[in-house]
Amino acid sequence: MPEAQIELLRALSSSPEGLSPGAAATRVRVAPSTVSNLVRAMSAARLVERIRPAHDQRTVVLTASEEALHLLERYDRASTAALTRVVEELSDADRAALHQALPALDRLVTALETGDGTRPDSVSP
């Protein structure tokens, strides 16, 4: 599964009530047209469901299908196992360095997630 699809599934799985296409685009920091393309392909693969709320039939809410949630769980288990295996092969010094770097990496992720929305590819040189 392409990384862009995984990112969209993560966003949808963290919002059980679903997301509008615009909110999904904002969440994964891509253009709305990119989300439209992803949703088209992922709907055909039965990974994303488009739901029309009863209170407003003009809108669409996107949710991850049960199949997608199972695939995401399998992906996470495989990724965790691979990372664990590689980290265990590192030297004690390298593992200690990684452990010490975790707080800074956590702050980096938080800063990226709560940033002003400026994407690196949209910054002029």
C-alpha positions, 0 to 999 in steps of 0.5 A: 500500500502506498504511503499516501494511502497509509497516511489517509487511513491513519487520519480516518482511523483516528476520527471514527466519526469520519472526516470531510474530504477537505478536513482529510486533506488538511489533516494529511497536508495535501491538496484536496485534489490529491485526497480526491484521487486517493479516495477514488482509488481507495474506494474501488479497493474497498478501503474508504467508505463515503457516507452521506450524513442524514442531516445533509445529503450534500456532504460526504464523510470519509471513513476507513472500512473494516478491511482497511483497519485490519490492513493498517493493524497488520502493517503496524505489526509488521513495521513494529516487528521490523523496527524491533529486529533492527534496533536489537541488532544495534550496539548498546551505545546506539540504542542508548543514543536513540533512547536519549533522542526520543524526547527531542524526536517527540517534540519534533513530531509535535512541532510538525503536527501543530505547525502553521501548515507551511509545507516544505515543498511550498516554501520559495528558495 
